[in-house]
C-alpha cells in the first residue's frame, strides 16, 4: 500500500494511517480502518516522509517501536505487523541538524537505505519510463497511440529533468493528451523548451601551436570520446554506436587515452 504524506494535516494523516472512529472529528461519519492496520502482514510505502510534522513524527516513532496504532478518537490499541518503506526528496540528515526531523525516528526508518540517482544520471531509464508512462496514461483516458517517436525520446535524453520522474510523468501526460488518437507521438506534442534542445558540442578547432598533427588529432579524438561518454553517462554501447566504432574498438581507445569515469563526472 502507498500513501503520500506531503501537504496533510496531522489529524488527516493520523486518520489515513492509524484510522478513526465515528465522531472523532467533523465529517467522521463512520469508523475507518487506517492504512497501517489494513496492511497487517504486508508493506506500506510512505512517500514524502520529510514533510510530516514533529508532532506526527512522535506518533510514527511509537508505532515503529511498539507495532501498535491508536485510531483517532479511540482508546483501543491495535497491534499490527507492517514493513515500512519511506522515501523523500529532502536530505533527512540535514533536516536533523536543523531540528526539523527526529534523529531517533530517522534511525528507526534507516534499517536499509537506498539512494536513487536523479533521472538525469539514469539516461537509460528515460526511454523505458516514457514508453511505459505513455501507454499507461493513454489507457487511462481511453486513447490509443502508436507509440513515441525516436526524435522525442532523443530530446528527452538531452533534458536534465530537474523534477525527476514526476516531471517526466507530467510531460508524458501532457503530450499524450494533445496527441491525435491512433497516431504516433512526435516532436509537435512536446514542450517547446525540450523540443529546442540540441546535443552538446564543446569541441572547437584550435591552432597547432607547435604540437604535431598526430598529437592534435589524438587530443581531438580523446575529447570527442570523452564528450560522447559523458552525454551517454558512460554507456559504452551507445557511445560506440554514436561514434561508429565497435564496442571493442571504443574500449581500446578508452584504455589508450586513460579516460576514467571519475574524470568525466567531475570534469
Residue pairs with C-beta under 8 A, 6 or more apart in sequence:
1 35
1 38
1 39
1 42
1 43
1 44
1 45
2 44
2 45
2 47
3 16
3 17
3 35
3 44
3 45
3 46
3 47
4 47
4 48
5 13
5 46
5 47
5 48
5 49
5 51
5 52
6 47
6 48
6 51
7 51
8 16
10 53
10 55
10 56
11 25
11 72
13 52
13 56
14 20
14 56
14 59
14 72
15 24
15 25
15 28
15 32
15 34
15 72
16 34
16 35
17 34
17 35
17 36
17 60
17 69
18 34
18 36
18 37
18 59
18 63
18 69
18 70
18 71
18 72
19 31
19 32
19 33
19 34
19 37
19 69
19 71
19 72
19 74
19 78
20 28
20 31
20 32
20 34
20 71
20 72
20 73
20 74
21 28
21 31
21 32
21 71
21 72
21 73
21 74
22 28
22 29
22 30
22 31
23 73
24 71
24 72
24 73
24 74
25 72
25 73
28 72
28 73
31 71
32 71
34 69
34 71
35 44
36 44
36 63
36 69
36 80
36 82
37 69
37 78
37 80
39 80
39 82
40 80
40 81
40 82
41 81
41 82
42 82
42 83
43 82
43 83
43 84
43 85
44 82
44 83
44 84
44 85
45 85
45 86
45 87
46 84
46 85
46 86
46 87
47 86
47 87
47 88
48 87
48 88
48 89
49 86
49 87
49 88
49 92
49 109
50 88
50 89
50 90
50 92
50 95
50 101
51 88
52 60
54 100
54 102
57 101
57 102
57 105
58 102
60 105
61 102
61 104
61 105
61 108
62 68
63 69
64 84
64 105
64 108
64 109
65 108
67 79
67 80
67 81
67 82
68 77
68 78
68 79
68 80
69 77
69 78
69 80
70 76
70 77
70 78
71 78
84 109
86 109
89 164
92 101
92 106
93 106
95 101
96 102
96 103
96 106
118 161
118 164
119 125
119 126
119 161
119 164
119 165
119 168
120 159
120 160
120 161
121 233
122 233
123 157
123 232
123 233
123 235
124 233
124 235
126 153
126 156
126 157
126 161
126 168
127 153
127 156
127 157
129 165
129 168
130 148
130 152
130 153
130 156
130 168
130 172
131 147
131 148
133 168
133 169
133 172
133 173
134 145
134 147
134 148
134 172
134 175
134 176
134 185
135 145
137 172
137 173
137 176
137 177
138 144
138 145
138 176
141 176
141 177
143 176
143 179
143 181
144 181
144 182
145 176
145 179
145 181
145 182
145 183
145 184
145 185
146 182
146 183
146 184
147 184
147 185
148 184
148 185
149 184
149 185
149 186
149 187
151 186
151 187
152 175
152 185
152 186
152 187
152 189
152 190
155 187
155 190
155 194
155 195
155 197
156 168
156 171
156 190
156 194
158 194
158 197
158 198
158 199
158 200
159 194
159 197
161 167
161 168
163 170
171 190
171 191
171 194
174 189
174 191
175 185
175 189
175 190
175 191
176 185
176 189
178 189
179 185
179 189
187 195
199 231
200 227
200 231
201 227
202 227
203 220
203 223
203 224
203 227
206 216
208 216
211 219
218 257
221 253
221 257
222 257
222 259
224 243
225 239
225 243
225 250
225 253
225 254
225 257
225 259
226 259
226 263
226 264
226 267
228 239
228 242
228 243
229 236
229 239
229 254
229 259
229 264
230 264
230 267
231 239
231 242
232 238
232 239
232 242
234 261
234 264
236 247
236 250
236 251
236 254
237 247
239 250
240 246
240 247
240 249
240 250
243 250
245 253
253 259
